[in-house]
Amino acid sequence: MTLPPWSEIAVGLLLLASGVVVLLAALGLRRLPDFFSRMHAPALASTLGAWIVTLASILHFSTRGHGLSLHVWLIIIVLSITAPVTTIVLARAALFRRRQAGDALPPPLRGPR
């Protein structure tokens, strides 16, 4: 079954946009100075890239013929829940290792005044 040309173009553009977002995250990963800064760029970009790929998948499967196809939402819901949790666990593990090594820890966040 062939897709309409507008659908193929839209899906292709969305997938390219996702690739550009992830490439920019890789550049941020290369440029940022320390581990804690480096965690930020890929976490945000991977989530945005996954949302764009999800939108492309919904468009692709919906134009194949059987109406609106939302089964891909299950994947993005799981990714949206697990990505921030993974980032927090990595940050806490890095702080624990720095504390065990005796390195200087980052200063604590200041509370409300």
C-alpha positions as YAML, in Angstrom:
chain: A
units: angstrom
residues:
- id: 1
  name: MET
  ca: [0.00, 0.00, 0.00]
- id: 2
  name: THR
  ca: [1.45, 3.35, -1.02]
- id: 3
  name: LEU
  ca: [1.05, 6.48, 1.03]
- id: 4
  name: PRO
  ca: [-0.01, 9.85, -0.38]
- id: 5
  name: PRO
  ca: [2.97, 11.99, -1.37]
- id: 6
  name: TRP
  ca: [2.11, 14.72, 1.16]
- id: 7
  name: SER
  ca: [2.20, 12.12, 3.93]
- id: 8
  name: GLU
  ca: [5.57, 10.75, 2.88]
- id: 9
  name: ILE
  ca: [7.01, 14.27, 2.72]
- id: 10
  name: ALA
  ca: [5.59, 15.23, 6.14]
- id: 11
  name: VAL
  ca: [6.87, 12.02, 7.77]
- id: 12
  name: GLY
  ca: [10.28, 12.51, 6.17]
- id: 13
  name: LEU
  ca: [10.49, 16.12, 7.37]
- id: 14
  name: LEU
  ca: [9.49, 15.14, 10.89]
- id: 15
  name: LEU
  ca: [12.13, 12.41, 10.99]
- id: 16
  name: LEU
  ca: [14.76, 14.85, 9.70]
- id: 17
  name: ALA
  ca: [13.73, 17.37, 12.36]
- id: 18
  name: SER
  ca: [14.16, 14.69, 15.00]
- id: 19
  name: GLY
  ca: [17.62, 13.93, 13.67]
- id: 20
  name: VAL
  ca: [18.57, 17.62, 13.79]
- id: 21
  name: VAL
  ca: [17.39, 17.89, 17.41]
- id: 22
  name: VAL
  ca: [19.46, 14.87, 18.42]
- id: 23
  name: LEU
  ca: [22.48, 16.20, 16.51]
- id: 24
  name: LEU
  ca: [22.22, 19.50, 18.38]
- id: 25
  name: ALA
  ca: [22.09, 17.55, 21.64]
- id: 26
  name: ALA
  ca: [25.25, 15.72, 20.65]
- id: 27
  name: LEU
  ca: [26.96, 19.06, 20.01]
- id: 28
  name: GLY
  ca: [25.80, 20.28, 23.42]
- id: 29
  name: LEU
  ca: [27.15, 17.11, 24.95]
- id: 30
  name: ARG
  ca: [30.52, 17.82, 23.37]
- id: 31
  name: ARG
  ca: [30.65, 21.50, 24.37]
- id: 32
  name: LEU
  ca: [29.44, 21.44, 27.96]
- id: 33
  name: PRO
  ca: [32.17, 21.29, 30.60]
- id: 34
  name: ASP
  ca: [31.13, 18.79, 33.28]
- id: 35
  name: PHE
  ca: [28.94, 15.76, 33.83]
- id: 36
  name: PHE
  ca: [26.07, 17.62, 35.44]
- id: 37
  name: SER
  ca: [25.85, 20.11, 32.58]
- id: 38
  name: ARG
  ca: [26.15, 17.32, 30.03]
- id: 39
  name: MET
  ca: [23.14, 15.52, 31.47]
- id: 40
  name: HIS
  ca: [20.82, 18.37, 30.61]
- id: 41
  name: ALA
  ca: [21.15, 18.63, 26.82]
- id: 42
  name: PRO
  ca: [20.63, 14.95, 25.90]
- id: 43
  name: ALA
  ca: [17.77, 14.49, 28.37]
- id: 44
  name: LEU
  ca: [15.76, 17.33, 26.89]
- id: 45
  name: ALA
  ca: [16.65, 16.62, 23.28]
- id: 46
  name: SER
  ca: [15.98, 12.91, 23.46]
- id: 47
  name: THR
  ca: [12.52, 13.61, 24.83]
- id: 48
  name: LEU
  ca: [11.79, 16.18, 22.11]
- id: 49
  name: GLY
  ca: [13.21, 13.87, 19.44]
- id: 50
  name: ALA
  ca: [11.06, 11.00, 20.69]
- id: 51
  name: TRP
  ca: [7.95, 13.20, 20.57]
- id: 52
  name: ILE
  ca: [8.72, 14.20, 16.97]
- id: 53
  name: VAL
  ca: [9.25, 10.56, 15.94]
- id: 54
  name: THR
  ca: [5.98, 9.68, 17.68]
- id: 55
  name: LEU
  ca: [4.16, 12.35, 15.71]
- id: 56
  name: ALA
  ca: [5.71, 11.03, 12.49]
- id: 57
  name: SER
  ca: [4.62, 7.48, 13.39]
- id: 58
  name: ILE
  ca: [1.07, 8.58, 14.16]
- id: 59
  name: LEU
  ca: [0.90, 10.41, 10.83]
- id: 60
  name: HIS
  ca: [2.34, 7.43, 8.96]
- id: 61
  name: PHE
  ca: [0.05, 4.79, 10.46]
- id: 62
  name: SER
  ca: [-3.02, 7.05, 10.31]
- id: 63
  name: THR
  ca: [-2.62, 7.68, 6.57]
- id: 64
  name: ARG
  ca: [-2.27, 3.97, 5.81]
- id: 65
  name: GLY
  ca: [-6.02, 3.66, 5.84]
- id: 66
  name: HIS
  ca: [-7.79, 2.60, 9.02]
- id: 67
  name: GLY
  ca: [-8.33, 6.03, 10.59]
- id: 68
  name: LEU
  ca: [-6.52, 7.65, 13.46]
- id: 69
  name: SER
  ca: [-3.88, 5.31, 14.89]
- id: 70
  name: LEU
  ca: [-2.84, 6.15, 18.45]
- id: 71
  name: HIS
  ca: [-1.08, 2.93, 19.53]
- id: 72
  name: VAL
  ca: [2.25, 4.76, 19.35]
- id: 73
  name: TRP
  ca: [1.20, 6.95, 22.31]
- id: 74
  name: LEU
  ca: [1.93, 4.05, 24.63]
- id: 75
  name: ILE
  ca: [5.62, 4.20, 23.69]
- id: 76
  name: ILE
  ca: [5.96, 7.93, 24.25]
- id: 77
  name: ILE
  ca: [4.13, 7.75, 27.57]
- id: 78
  name: VAL
  ca: [6.61, 5.16, 28.84]
- id: 79
  name: LEU
  ca: [9.56, 7.21, 27.52]
- id: 80
  name: SER
  ca: [8.22, 10.40, 29.08]
- id: 81
  name: ILE
  ca: [8.01, 8.70, 32.45]
- id: 82
  name: THR
  ca: [11.33, 6.85, 32.38]
- id: 83
  name: ALA
  ca: [13.64, 9.52, 30.87]
- id: 84
  name: PRO
  ca: [13.43, 12.01, 33.77]
- id: 85
  name: VAL
  ca: [13.66, 9.23, 36.34]
- id: 86
  name: THR
  ca: [16.81, 7.89, 34.67]
- id: 87
  name: THR
  ca: [18.35, 11.38, 34.62]
- id: 88
  name: ILE
  ca: [17.68, 11.85, 38.34]
- id: 89
  name: VAL
  ca: [19.17, 8.44, 39.18]
- id: 90
  name: LEU
  ca: [22.30, 9.23, 37.14]
- id: 91
  name: ALA
  ca: [22.71, 12.59, 38.88]
- id: 92
  name: ARG
  ca: [22.37, 11.06, 42.33]
- id: 93
  name: ALA
  ca: [24.85, 8.30, 41.47]
- id: 94
  name: ALA
  ca: [27.35, 10.90, 40.25]
- id: 95
  name: LEU
  ca: [26.96, 12.93, 43.45]
- id: 96
  name: PHE
  ca: [27.43, 9.79, 45.53]
- id: 97
  name: ARG
  ca: [30.62, 8.86, 43.66]
- id: 98
  name: ARG
  ca: [32.02, 12.39, 44.02]
- id: 99
  name: ARG
  ca: [31.23, 12.34, 47.74]
- id: 100
  name: GLN
  ca: [32.95, 8.95, 48.12]
- id: 101
  name: ALA
  ca: [36.02, 10.19, 46.23]
- id: 102
  name: GLY
  ca: [36.32, 13.25, 48.44]
- id: 103
  name: ASP
  ca: [35.86, 15.73, 45.58]
- id: 104
  name: ALA
  ca: [34.28, 19.10, 46.12]
- id: 105
  name: LEU
  ca: [30.56, 18.89, 45.66]
- id: 106
  name: PRO
  ca: [28.54, 21.50, 43.81]
- id: 107
  name: PRO
  ca: [27.11, 24.13, 46.16]
- id: 108
  name: PRO
  ca: [23.57, 23.40, 47.40]
- id: 109
  name: LEU
  ca: [20.66, 25.24, 45.89]
- id: 110
  name: ARG
  ca: [19.56, 28.25, 47.86]
- id: 111
  name: GLY
  ca: [16.09, 28.08, 49.30]
- id: 112
  name: PRO
  ca: [13.55, 30.87, 49.16]
- id: 113
  name: ARG
  ca: [14.55, 33.98, 51.07]
...
